[in-house]
Amino acid sequence: MISKTILVGLVAIAFVAGSIMTGTMVDAKLPAITLNDVYAVVTDIQTKVGTLLTNVATLQTTSNDIKAKTDNLPSDPASNSHIDTAIASIPSGGTNCITIDVNRDGHVDKYEISPGPHTEVNYADCYLHGVDLHGEYLFFANFNHADLSNSNLSGANLKSADLRDANLSGANLSGVNLETTNLTGADLGGAILSGANLNHAGFIDVNLGHANLDGANLEGTYFQGANLVLITYAGCTGTPNPIGIPLLGTLPVCTP
């Protein structure tokens, strides 16, 4: 490798040679180039080269920092142990009904329904525990005519959803939020609604035969033409609102 002294000398020689070839040093009208002038030029070059080397060193340090951080990133989510554990916890038959949202640490943040709710979608036997569908899909989830029979929606948020004519027979809806939800014409025969929030939900022409409403909030829940045969409602709260058309079975009487 050429030493710094030799490099400086070569630069100086090249500068002087260039000046001679262009006539700079022999032109009587221009001042003669002194050794100090050469030193000044060489010093400027050294300064710029030093700055360049410093910038290169900074880039190398930054590159090393980036590599160190990327080396510590979690492995491919497809093989991440946290996700594998989450999937393993889902009962058989439910893995096609959800997507898993994973944060940067590789941990599961939440489960989301997949495909998105739409009319006549089939979620029969799905495991959808705890999904939040309120406000996620243009203000309400549309399950009009959907098949949710025997699905697990316990703890889910279905506030203001459209469940008209949906099949929810045998579904686990314990602790679900169905506040102001439209269930007109839905089939909830044998469904579990214990602890559910049914505040001002609309049960019009609904089949609730053999359903479990123990501990449910029935404040202002609308019942019209519903089948309430053999329902249970121990510990329910609120005052249901019958709206004129005879019911099949007995309207729940809850603690106000």
C-alpha positions in Angstrom: 0.0 0.0 0.0 1.3 3.5 -0.9 2.3 5.5 2.2 0.8 8.8 3.0 4.1 10.7 2.4 4.4 9.1 -1.1 0.8 9.9 -1.8 1.2 13.5 -0.9 4.3 13.7 -3.0 2.6 12.2 -6.0 -0.3 14.6 -5.7 2.1 17.6 -5.5 4.0 16.4 -8.5 0.8 15.9 -10.5 -0.4 19.3 -9.6 2.9 21.0 -10.6 3.1 18.9 -13.8 -0.4 19.9 -14.7 0.4 23.5 -14.1 3.5 23.3 -16.4 1.6 21.6 -19.2 -1.2 24.1 -19.1 1.3 27.0 -19.1 0.3 28.3 -15.7 3.9 28.5 -14.4 5.5 30.0 -17.4 2.9 32.7 -17.9 4.5 35.9 -16.8 1.1 37.5 -16.2 0.3 35.0 -13.4 2.1 34.8 -10.1 4.5 32.0 -9.6 3.2 28.9 -7.7 5.1 28.5 -4.5 5.7 25.5 -2.3 3.3 26.9 0.2 0.6 26.9 -2.5 1.3 23.2 -3.1 1.1 22.4 0.6 -2.2 24.3 0.9 -3.7 22.2 -1.9 -2.4 19.0 -0.4 -3.7 19.9 3.0 -7.1 20.5 1.6 -7.1 17.2 -0.1 -6.0 15.5 3.1 -8.8 17.1 5.0 -11.4 16.0 2.4 -10.0 12.5 2.4 -10.1 12.4 6.2 -13.8 13.5 6.1 -14.6 10.8 3.6 -12.9 8.1 5.7 -14.9 9.3 8.8 -18.2 9.1 6.8 -17.3 5.6 5.7 -16.6 4.6 9.3 -19.9 6.0 10.4 -21.7 4.0 7.6 -20.0 0.9 8.7 -21.0 1.4 12.4 -24.6 2.0 11.3 -24.6 -1.1 9.1 -23.3 -3.1 12.1 -26.1 -1.7 14.3 -28.7 -2.6 11.8 -27.3 -6.1 11.4 -27.3 -6.6 15.2 -30.9 -5.6 15.5 -32.1 -7.7 12.6 -30.2 -10.7 14.0 -32.4 -10.3 17.2 -35.7 -10.2 15.3 -38.1 -13.2 16.0 -38.0 -16.0 13.6 -40.4 -16.4 10.7 -43.9 -16.1 12.1 -44.9 -19.3 10.3 -42.7 -21.2 12.7 -42.9 -18.9 15.7 -43.5 -20.9 18.9 -46.0 -18.4 20.3 -48.2 -18.7 17.2 -47.8 -22.5 17.2 -49.0 -22.5 20.8 -52.0 -20.2 20.0 -53.0 -22.4 17.1 -52.7 -25.5 19.1 -55.2 -24.0 21.7 -57.9 -23.7 19.0 -60.3 -26.7 19.0 -60.4 -28.8 15.9 -62.4 -27.3 13.1 -61.8 -23.7 14.1 -58.5 -22.9 12.5 -60.1 -21.9 9.2 -62.3 -19.3 10.9 -59.7 -16.9 12.2 -56.6 -15.0 11.4 -54.0 -14.3 14.1 -52.6 -10.8 14.5 -49.0 -11.0 15.7 -47.1 -8.1 17.2 -43.4 -7.3 16.6 -42.3 -9.5 19.6 -43.9 -12.5 18.0 -46.8 -12.7 20.5 -50.4 -13.0 19.6 -52.3 -9.7 20.0 -55.8 -10.9 19.0 -57.8 -13.2 16.9 -59.8 -11.9 14.0 -62.5 -13.5 11.9 -61.5 -14.7 8.4 -63.0 -14.3 5.9 -64.6 -11.0 7.0 -68.3 -11.3 7.9 -70.7 -11.1 5.0 -74.2 -12.3 4.1 -74.6 -16.1 4.0 -71.0 -16.8 5.1 -70.5 -20.2 6.7 -68.9 -20.2 10.2 -70.6 -23.4 11.4 -68.6 -25.0 14.2 -66.0 -22.2 14.2 -64.0 -21.1 17.2 -64.4 -17.4 17.4 -63.9 -16.7 21.1 -63.4 -13.1 22.0 -63.4 -11.6 18.4 -64.2 -7.9 18.3 -66.4 -7.1 15.3 -67.9 -3.8 16.5 -66.8 -0.9 14.3 -64.3 -3.1 12.4 -66.5 -3.5 9.3 -68.1 -0.2 8.4 -69.8 0.3 11.8 -71.4 -3.2 12.1 -70.7 -6.8 11.2 -73.1 -8.2 8.6 -74.1 -11.8 9.3 -77.4 -11.7 7.5 -78.4 -15.3 6.7 -75.0 -16.5 8.0 -74.5 -20.0 9.3 -73.0 -19.8 12.8 -74.5 -22.9 14.2 -72.6 -24.6 17.0 -69.9 -21.9 16.7 -68.1 -20.5 19.8 -68.5 -16.8 20.0 -68.2 -16.6 23.8 -67.0 -13.1 24.9 -67.2 -11.7 21.4 -68.3 -8.1 20.7 -71.2 -8.1 18.2 -72.6 -4.8 19.2 -75.0 -3.4 16.6 -74.3 -6.4 14.3 -76.8 -7.5 11.6 -77.8 -11.1 12.5 -81.1 -11.2 10.7 -82.1 -14.7 9.7 -78.7 -16.0 10.9 -78.4 -19.6 12.1 -77.1 -19.5 15.7 -78.6 -22.8 16.9 -76.4 -24.5 19.5 -73.9 -21.6 19.4 -72.0 -20.6 22.5 -72.7 -16.9 23.0 -71.9 -16.7 26.7 -70.7 -13.3 27.7 -71.2 -12.0 24.2 -72.1 -8.3 23.6 -75.2 -8.2 21.5 -76.3 -4.7 22.5 -78.7 -3.1 19.9 -78.1 -6.1 17.6 -80.8 -7.0 15.1 -81.6 -10.7 15.4 -84.9 -10.6 13.5 -85.8 -14.1 12.2 -82.6 -15.7 13.7 -82.5 -19.2 15.0 -81.0 -19.4 18.5 -82.5 -22.7 19.4 -80.5 -24.3 22.2 -78.0 -21.4 22.2 -76.0 -20.5 25.3 -76.5 -16.8 26.1 -75.6 -16.8 29.8 -74.1 -13.6 30.9 -74.7 -12.0 27.5 -75.4 -8.3 27.1 -78.7 -8.1 25.2 -79.5 -4.5 26.1 -82.0 -3.2 23.5 -81.3 -6.1 21.1 -84.1 -7.0 18.8 -85.5 -10.6 19.1 -88.3 -10.4 16.5 -89.7 -13.7 15.2 -86.7 -15.4 16.8 -86.4 -19.0 17.8 -85.0 -19.1 21.4 -86.4 -22.5 22.3 -84.3 -24.3 24.9 -81.9 -21.3 25.0 -79.9 -20.4 28.2 -80.3 -16.8 29.2 -79.0 -17.2 32.8 -77.5 -14.0 34.1 -78.1 -12.1 30.8 -78.8 -8.4 30.7 -82.2 -8.0 29.2 -82.7 -4.3 29.8 -85.0 -3.0 27.1 -84.6 -6.2 25.0 -87.3 -6.3 22.3 -89.3 -9.5 22.1 -91.9 -9.8 19.3 -93.3 -13.1 18.0 -90.4 -15.0 19.5 -90.3 -18.6 20.5 -89.4 -18.7 24.2 -90.4 -22.3 25.0 -88.3 -23.9 27.7 -85.7 -21.1 28.0 -83.8 -20.6 31.3 -83.2 -17.1 32.6 -82.0 -17.5 36.3 -80.3 -14.4 37.6 -81.1 -12.3 34.5 -81.3 -8.5 35.0 -83.3 -5.7 33.4 -86.8 -5.3 32.1 -87.5 -6.9 28.7 -89.8 -5.1 26.3 -92.6 -7.1 24.6 -93.9 -5.0 21.7 -97.4 -6.3 21.3 -97.4 -9.5 19.3 -98.0 -12.7 21.4 -95.0 -14.8 22.3 -94.7 -18.5 22.2 -93.7 -19.3 25.8 -93.1 -17.0 28.8 -91.4 -13.6 28.8 -88.4 -13.7 31.2 -89.0 -11.9 34.5 -85.7 -10.6 35.7 -84.4 -8.5 38.6 -84.8 -4.9 37.5 
